[in-house]
């Protein structure tokens, strides 16, 4: 079966600096795959290349067999590969519901002039986006804060809102950028459950970059570990925990670093 996403020998050079060096892996349909590695390992650069924000120096990324590396981010997102950000896509002066409605813009059928003059197609879009936003808010359990300003939200709800913004584009593959960052244990476990529901109830494929290794071990079907820009290990959580290269990359601290 053809993987939904393939990363083939992806390399990114910035002058003499090699941020990623011939990184390859594939992601199956409805899989949760995590990319881990120490600070500066090249995880964020790899994510940017998959989502179209950075073009590889060499190598390629394919979505359902179609080459997407080198495409602009909005074209990659329209195809169904969507990257969420930690907070940069959130309009803090808007409510939760308004943020989610606005985030449906990739699905617009009406033109800009149509929205300006309130055409029938624009009104239809707006009705559909409002309905979809309410469904996403209900799915993520955000009903109680739907009318709350984003600027008033705690960290856990900001992360959930970022996920809602990503869901508004109807992705097939969602790329989560540190979804558990800054959360306490209770918030992290709630977010772990939400990510699982994306796969189990909405049929999405999930690729995430994360530093919270115990959460990664709990949620992932497979894990890819990179260090100094190169892939050093790939396997199930149990295989990664036992891999000597991974343990060495995390300074040999099994208890603190990889949740053993």
C-alpha positions, -999 to 999 in steps of 0.1 A, spaced: 0 0 0 13 35 -9 21 55 22 1 87 27 33 107 32 69 100 21 100 118 30 128 107 7 165 116 13 155 152 24 186 174 29 186 211 38 218 231 37 223 267 48 257 275 35 281 252 53 255 242 79 236 210 72 203 212 90 189 179 76 210 152 59 193 126 37 164 120 61 139 94 49 107 78 64 71 72 54 38 76 73 9 52 68 -27 62 66 -42 68 100 -9 65 118 4 87 146 42 92 140 63 114 162 97 130 153 119 135 183 155 146 189 175 169 212 174 207 208 190 217 175 186 183 159 168 196 129 132 187 137 116 221 130 135 224 97 122 190 86 86 200 95 90 232 75 101 213 44 72 188 47 46 217 50 62 238 22 76 266 42 112 257 32 123 240 0 147 211 4 182 215 -10 178 179 -23 154 150 -18 116 151 -20 84 149 -1 54 131 -15 17 132 -5 -2 102 -18 24 98 -45 23 134 -56 54 156 -52 48 184 -28 83 196 -19 89 230 -34 51 239 -34 40 269 -15 24 263 20 -11 272 9 -10 247 -20 3 220 2 -25 228 27 -51 227 0 -40 192 -10 -45 181 26 -12 185 45 -16 211 72 8 223 98 -4 238 131 17 264 149 21 270 186 3 304 188 12 324 157 -20 316 138 -43 327 166 -61 361 165 -60 371 202 -86 399 198 -112 374 184 -133 348 202 -126 311 199 -155 307 175 -145 337 154 -109 323 151 -122 289 139 -146 305 114 -119 327 99 -96 297 96 -119 281 69 -106 305 43 -88 278 23 -122 262 16 -138 294 3 -157 291 -30 -166 328 -34 -142 355 -46 -129 384 -25 -154 406 -44 -181 382 -37 -175 385 1 -173 423 -2 -207 425 -20 -223 397 0 -229 374 -30 -251 343 -27 -220 320 -28 -203 341 -1 -233 339 21 -234 301 16 -197 299 25 -203 319 57 -232 296 67 -212 265 61 -181 278 79 -201 287 109 -217 253 110 -183 236 106 -168 258 133 -195 248 157 -189 211 149 -151 214 154 -156 233 187 -180 205 199 -156 178 188 -127 193 208 -149 200 239 -145 238 237 -182 246 240 -177 264 273 -152 288 259 -166 293 224 -173 330 231 -141 337 251 -115 360 237 -83 341 227 -62 365 247 -79 352 279 -72 315 273 -47 294 294 -20 274 277 -40 242 273 -70 259 256 -46 279 233 -32 246 221 -67 232 216 -77 263 196 -46 259 175 -57 224 167 -92 237 159 -77 262 134 -59 233 117 -91 212 116 -109 240 98 -89 233 67 -101 196 66 -66 181 65 -58 145 56 -25 148 74 -21 172 103 14 182 114 14 192 151 42 215 163 49 207 199 13 203 209 21 195 246 46 224 252 40 243 284 13 221 297 9 205 331 3 167 333 -35 169 333 -35 193 303 -10 170 285 -31 139 290 -62 157 278 -44 168 246 -30 132 241 -67 120 242 -76 147 216 -48 137 192 -59 101 194 -95 111 186 -83 129 155 -70 95 142 -97 72 157 -128 93 150 -119 116 121 -95 92 103 -66 116 102 -29 108 99 -9 126 125 27 137 124 41 156 154 73 171 167 75 171 204 99 174 234 77 158 260 91 123 256 68 105 280 38 118 261 53 108 228 59 73 241 23 71 252 7 84 220 28 72 191 25 42 168 60 48 156 88 73 163 116 87 142 146 101 161 170 126 145 202 140 158 225 166 142 202 166 112 204 128 106 179 100 113 195 78 139 165 55 148 130 46 137 106 21 153 79 15 179 80 33 213 95 2 229 122 -1 202 131 36 205 133 33 243 158 5 240 179 19 211 214 27 222 218 55 197 187 73 211 199 69 246 233 83 236 216 113 218 198 121 250 231 121 270 225 86 283 199 97 308 173 70 303 151 80 333 149 117 326 151 119 289 132 90 273 107 80 300 122 46 309 
